[in-house]
Amino acid sequence: MILTIDLFYDLAPFTSRQSNIHGTNIDVKALVDSSGLTLYLGDTAQLNGFPDFDASQILSNATNFVQGDIALNTVQALVLTKTVGAV
């Protein structure tokens, strides 16, 4: 499964605000854990909810993640797989 999940800079964990007109920032680790699938590809330091995710590090590198003048969000990308033989 290939996923792209928006990560909004105007919401938690970057601010105290929990939602905007687009929704909320997803806890990607909780999503992966509840999926029954295994993270195959994705940098956990850039995936919200993982222990090594650091919001301040993401913000300090925001210009590397977006194009254009105003960065309101970025995209978290990951690939999940099903273990061979699993049902």
Secondary structure, DSSP 4 states (H G I P E B T S, - for coil): -EEEEEEETTSTTTSS---BTTB----HHHHHHHHT-EEEE--GGGSTTSTT--HHHHHHTHHHH--SS--SEEEEEEEEEPPTT--
